[in-house]
Amino acid sequence: MQAWIQIHACVVLWGFTAILGKLITLQALPLVLWRMGLVALSLFLLPMIWRTVLSLKPSLLLVYAAIGMLVALHWLTFYGAIKLSNASVAVTCIATVPVFLSLVEPVLAGRRFQLKELLLGLMVLPGIVLVVGGTPQSMNTGIIMGIVSAMFVALFAALNKRFILRADPLSVTAIEMASGCALLVVIGLIAASLNEAGNVAGILDTSTSIFAVPQGNDLLWLAVLAFGCTLLPFALSLMALRHLSAYASALAVNLEPIYAIILAALLLGEQQELSVRFYLGAAIIIAVVLVYPWLMRSPSRKVA
């Protein structure tokens, strides 16, 4: 029960991330760089984090660092999807995560393949078709990027599930945020070295520096994003994964579109860009979340 409360608290907080991503004027790469950098810096200022990190085996450090890079790629493509479409579309695409998790978690987390999970995941596909048909054609690239982002979520969620018991959640968060930052710096430097000005898929405007310092409201929104919608829920989600399967937590996280779509309509007026087909598709995707807990209560269903 405590794990379920933790994961649903994360969902509420994550519901604001897409809205903040739309409000912040930075391109996706510097936005994610600042988001992960602020969290990593704040955690590594704590002596207890340093002691734990230094006590870990090098092989385990490398594993957490690799997972952090997947997290960075997820956020990079997620905010790219927001910039290329809108907040409602991006969070709805992330609801395809269970489809990918039903396939990769049994392999990466070392548990049995469950046909029911795959079937439940596939139930979101008609919803995705409706979502795509309910958006302007100009948003199609954003939809593709959103689905790619969902693939990265499946990978790092399954790996976190496998390795979370080997270190405390805050130390794992610090390592993953720091390694994600390092990857983003490398990507940004490579892009800058190409000397080709232009906007790369909503991720980076190569005419500006990846280290651009946020100004005005961007600074405030980044602080909220980093600490209120990243550090706190990320640590809570890792604690919840000690008692829930990655698949179960991902289905709970599928409630995020409800909060994000409502907030986007209220704060950004995005309901004017989307048709009834979009909302019908989103409803189908979210309905899968309600089916999974029902199966959990079935005597034949056992969830890690």
Long-range contacts (C-beta under 8 A, 24 or more apart in sequence): 2-243, 3-239, 3-240, 3-242, 3-243, 3-244, 4-240, 4-244, 4-252, 6-236, 6-237, 6-239, 6-240, 7-236, 7-237, 7-240, 7-244, 7-249, 7-252, 7-253, 8-252, 8-255, 9-233, 9-236, 10-233, 10-234, 10-236, 10-237, 10-240, 10-253, 11-252, 11-253, 11-255, 11-256, 11-259, 12-259, 13-228, 13-229, 13-232, 13-233, 14-229, 14-233, 14-253, 14-256, 14-259, 15-91, 15-256, 15-258, 15-259, 15-260, 15-263, 16-224, 16-225, 16-228, 16-229, 16-259, 16-260, 16-263, 17-225, 17-229, 17-230, 17-260, 18-78, 18-82, 18-87, 18-88, 18-90, 18-91, 18-260, 18-264, 19-87, 19-260, 19-263, 19-264, 19-267, 19-268, 20-221, 20-224, 20-225, 20-229, 21-78, 21-79, 21-82, 21-83, 21-87, 21-90, 21-225, 22-82, 22-86, 22-87, 22-264, 22-268, 23-217, 23-221, 24-214, 24-218, 24-221, 24-222, 24-225, 25-218, 26-212, 26-214, 26-218, 26-222, 27-83, 27-199, 27-202, 27-203, 27-204, 27-205, 27-208, 28-75, 28-76, 28-77, 28-79, 28-80, 28-82, 28-83, 28-202, 28-203, 28-204, 29-76, 29-184, 29-187, 29-188, 29-191, 29-203, 29-204, 29-210, 30-188, 30-204, 30-208, 30-209, 30-210, 30-211, 30-212, 31-79, 31-222, 32-72, 32-75, 32-76, 32-79, 32-180, 32-184, 33-181, 33-184, 33-185, 33-188, 33-210, 33-211, 34-214, 34-222, 34-226, 35-75, 35-222, 35-225, 35-226, 35-230, 36-68, 36-71, 36-72, 36-75, 36-177, 36-178, 36-180, 36-181, 36-184, 36-230, 37-177, 37-181, 38-222, 38-223, 38-226, 38-227, 39-173, 39-174, 39-177, 39-226, 39-227, 39-230, 39-231, 39-234, 40-174, 40-177, 40-178, 40-181, 42-226, 42-227, 42-231, 43-170, 43-171, 43-173, 43-174, 43-177, 43-231, 44-174, 44-178, 46-170, 49-170, 49-171, 49-174, 52-167, 52-168, 52-171, 53-171, 53-174, 53-175, 56-166, 56-167, 56-171, 60-163, 60-166, 60-167, 61-175, 63-159, 63-163, 64-163, 64-167, 64-172, 64-175, 64-176, 64-179, 65-175, 65-176, 65-178, 65-179, 66-159, 66-179, 67-156, 67-159, 67-160, 67-163, 67-176, 67-179, 68-175, 68-176, 68-177, 68-178, 68-179, 68-180, 68-183, 69-179, 69-180, 69-183, 70-152, 70-155, 70-156, 70-159, 71-152, 71-156, 71-176, 71-177, 71-180, 72-179, 72-180, 72-181, 72-183, 72-184, 73-152, 73-183, 74-149, 74-152, 74-153, 74-156, 75-149, 75-180, 76-184, 76-187, 76-203, 77-145, 77-146, 77-148, 77-149, 77-152, 77-203, 78-146, 78-149, 79-202, 79-203, 80-142, 80-145, 80-149, 80-201, 80-202, 80-203, 81-142, 81-143, 81-145, 81-146, 81-149, 81-202, 82-142, 82-202, 83-142, 83-202, 83-203, 84-139, 84-141, 84-142, 84-145, 84-201, 84-202, 85-135, 85-139, 85-141, 85-142, 85-143, 85-146, 86-139, 86-142, 86-264, 86-268, 86-270, 86-273, 86-274, 87-260, 87-263, 87-264, 87-268, 87-270, 88-257, 88-260, 88-261, 88-264, 88-265, 88-270, 88-274, 88-278, 88-282, 89-131, 89-135, 89-139, 89-142, 89-143, 89-146, 89-274, 89-278, 90-142, 90-146, 90-149, 91-256, 91-257, 91-260, 91-261, 92-127, 92-128, 92-131, 92-146, 92-257, 92-261, 92-278, 92-281, 92-282, 92-285, 93-128, 93-131, 93-143, 93-146, 93-147, 93-149, 93-150, 94-146, 94-149, 94-150, 94-153, 94-253, 94-256, 94-257, 95-124, 95-127, 95-150, 95-254, 95-256, 95-257, 95-282, 95-285, 95-286, 95-288, 96-121, 96-124, 96-128, 96-147, 96-150, 96-285, 97-150, 97-153, 97-154, 97-157, 97-250, 97-253, 97-254, 98-124, 98-247, 98-250, 98-251, 98-254, 98-288, 99-124, 99-125, 100-150, 100-151, 100-153, 100-154, 100-155, 101-154, 101-157, 101-158, 101-246, 101-247, 101-250, 102-247, 103-154, 104-154, 104-155, 104-158, 105-154, 105-157, 105-158, 105-161, 105-245, 105-246, 105-247, 107-158, 108-155, 108-158, 108-159, 108-161, 108-162, 109-158, 109-159, 109-161, 109-162, 109-245, 109-246, 110-162, 111-245, 111-304, 114-247, 116-295, 116-301, 117-247, 120-251, 120-288, 120-291, 120-292, 120-295, 121-288, 123-284, 123-287, 123-288, 123-291, 124-284, 124-285, 124-288, 126-281, 126-284, 127-280, 127-281, 127-282, 127-283, 127-284, 127-285, 128-281, 128-285, 129-281, 130-277, 130-278, 130-280, 130-281, 130-284, 131-277, 131-278, 131-281, 131-282, 131-285, 132-281, 133-277, 133-281, 134-274, 134-275, 134-276, 134-277, 134-278, 134-279, 134-280, 134-281, 135-273, 135-274, 135-275, 135-278, 136-273, 141-201, 142-202, 145-201, 145-202, 153-250, 154-250, 157-241, 157-246, 157-249, 157-250, 158-246, 160-238, 160-241, 160-246, 161-241, 161-245, 161-246, 164-238, 164-241, 164-242, 165-242, 169-235, 169-236, 169-238, 169-239, 170-235, 172-238, 173-231, 173-234, 173-235, 173-238, 184-210, 185-210, 244-303, 244-304, 245-303, 245-304, 248-292, 248-296, 248-303, 248-304, 251-288, 251-289, 251-292, 252-289, 254-285, 254-286, 254-288, 254-289, 255-286, 255-289, 257-282, 257-285, 257-286, 258-286
